[in-house]
């Protein structure tokens, strides 16, 4: 039934599809479709505007107009369905030609020790491009200690998550930042994902379960300077709220030219 009430309005000209509003909507009324924030349905939006503060471009506002009445029971059904979908999503079953599944859990030592990493030259902020010969030497030293590393593939009960210092990095960070293995990764358990194109709600569900069960000691969020990357911050905040945890969080921002901002 249509009633006169408050409801969210989205300015598509201002919306850049960053997705930061999605985890801030406790009713699950927002989603990213074709690079823009959209209402799933009018009945899911309570019109209180909890998502407004998350929007970096001011694309969201609360207006009063004729709209379907807010349906709390429908919201509960929607959230239950979203949670079930996230929990039931199977890990990709694709197997590489070598016979090893992409989700096969492995723990191993880094190819460079923390001591060796500490004694390697440090990258300078706004430094010129690394010479090809030196870049090749860097590529030989990986601080990775486990597999898989994609957020969607790592189960919350993975042994390498227990008591870990967690590094949650946007997919582009290791490519852009030349000192990723030397500066950010040593001593940390890394999980990679794209906050713009991946499902934010499934990320919130995954991280909330990890935070509840794994005893995470600290979280470092490494993102790019582009606006859409900032939604990873909101995902971690929402997951902590859902899990009822207060794990210390540090944020690292990498420029599109690879410098640490």
Residue pairs with C-beta under 8 A, 6 or more apart in sequence:
1 68
1 69
2 66
2 67
2 68
2 69
3 66
3 67
3 68
3 69
4 64
4 65
4 66
5 47
5 64
5 65
5 67
5 69
5 70
6 47
6 48
6 49
6 62
6 63
6 64
7 39
7 42
7 45
7 47
7 62
7 63
7 64
7 65
7 67
8 29
8 30
8 39
8 45
8 47
8 49
8 51
8 60
8 61
8 62
8 63
9 60
9 61
9 62
9 63
9 65
10 36
10 37
10 38
10 39
10 59
10 60
11 58
11 59
11 60
11 61
12 36
12 59
13 59
14 57
14 58
14 59
15 36
15 37
15 55
15 57
15 59
16 35
16 56
16 57
16 59
16 227
16 228
17 32
17 35
17 36
17 37
17 196
17 228
18 56
18 57
18 195
18 196
18 227
18 228
18 229
18 230
18 231
19 32
19 37
19 195
19 196
19 200
19 228
19 231
19 234
20 54
20 55
20 56
20 230
20 231
20 233
20 234
21 30
21 37
21 51
21 54
21 55
21 60
22 30
22 31
22 32
22 37
22 51
22 200
22 201
22 231
22 234
23 54
23 200
23 201
23 204
23 231
23 234
23 235
23 237
23 238
23 239
24 50
24 51
24 53
24 54
24 234
24 238
25 45
25 50
25 51
26 50
27 44
27 45
27 46
27 75
27 78
27 79
28 40
28 44
28 75
28 78
28 79
28 82
28 201
29 39
29 40
29 41
29 44
29 45
29 46
29 75
30 37
30 38
30 39
30 40
30 51
31 37
31 38
31 40
32 38
32 196
32 200
37 59
37 60
39 45
40 78
41 68
41 74
42 67
42 68
43 68
43 69
43 70
43 71
43 74
43 75
44 70
44 71
44 74
44 75
44 78
45 67
45 70
46 70
46 75
47 62
47 70
48 62
49 60
49 61
49 62
51 60
52 60
52 61
52 62
54 231
54 234
56 227
56 230
57 227
82 201
82 205
83 205
85 202
86 199
86 201
86 202
86 205
86 206
87 205
89 152
89 202
91 102
91 103
91 152
91 153
91 155
92 102
92 103
92 153
93 101
94 101
94 102
95 101
95 102
96 102
102 148
102 153
103 148
103 153
104 147
104 148
105 146
105 147
105 148
105 155
105 158
105 159
105 160
106 146
106 147
107 145
107 146
107 159
107 160
108 145
108 146
108 147
109 145
110 142
110 143
110 144
110 145
110 186
111 140
111 141
111 142
111 143
112 120
112 141
112 142
112 143
112 181
112 186
114 186
114 187
116 141
117 141
117 143
117 181
117 182
117 186
120 141
120 182
122 179
122 182
122 183
123 130
123 178
123 179
123 182
123 183
123 260
125 259
125 260
126 257
126 259
127 259
130 138
130 178
135 178
138 178
138 179
138 181
138 182
141 181
141 182
142 181
142 185
143 181
143 182
143 185
143 186
143 187
144 181
144 185
144 190
145 160
145 189
146 158
146 160
146 189
148 154
149 190
149 191
149 192
150 191
150 192
150 193
151 168
151 191
151 192
151 193
151 198
151 203
151 206
151 207
152 193
152 198
152 202
152 206
154 161
154 191
154 206
156 206
156 209
156 210
156 213
156 214
157 213
157 214
160 189
161 189
161 210
161 214
161 216
162 214
162 215
163 214
163 215
163 216
163 217
164 188
164 189
164 214
164 216
164 217
165 187
165 188
165 189
165 216
165 217
165 218
165 220
166 188
166 189
166 190
166 191
166 210
166 216
166 218
166 219
166 220
167 184
167 185
167 188
167 189
167 190
167 191
167 219
167 220
167 222
168 190
168 191
168 193
168 207
168 219
168 220
168 221
168 222
168 232
168 236
169 180
169 184
169 190
169 191
169 192
169 221
169 222
169 223
170 192
170 193
170 194
170 195
170 222
170 223
170 224
170 229
170 232
171 192
171 193
171 194
172 194
172 224
172 229
173 180
173 184
173 222
173 223
173 224
173 254
174 180
174 181
174 192
176 224
176 254
176 255
176 256
176 257
176 258
177 183
177 184
177 222
177 254
177 258
177 260
178 258
183 260
184 220
184 222
184 252
188 220
193 203
193 232
195 203
195 223
195 228
195 229
195 230
195 231
195 232
195 235
196 228
196 229
196 231
200 231
200 234
200 235
203 235
203 239
204 235
204 238
204 239
204 242
205 239
205 242
206 239
207 235
207 236
207 239
207 240
207 243
208 238
208 239
208 240
208 242
208 243
209 243
210 216
210 239
211 239
211 240
211 243
211 245
211 247
212 243
212 244
212 245
216 245
216 247
217 247
218 247
218 248
218 249
218 250
219 236
219 247
219 248
219 249
219 250
220 249
220 250
220 251
220 252
221 232
221 233
221 236
221 249
221 250
221 251
221 252
222 251
222 252
222 253
222 254
223 229
223 230
223 232
223 233
223 251
223 252
223 253
223 254
224 253
224 254
224 255
224 256
225 253
225 254
225 255
225 256
225 261
226 256
233 251
236 249
240 246
240 247
240 249
252 260
253 260
253 261
254 260
254 261
255 261
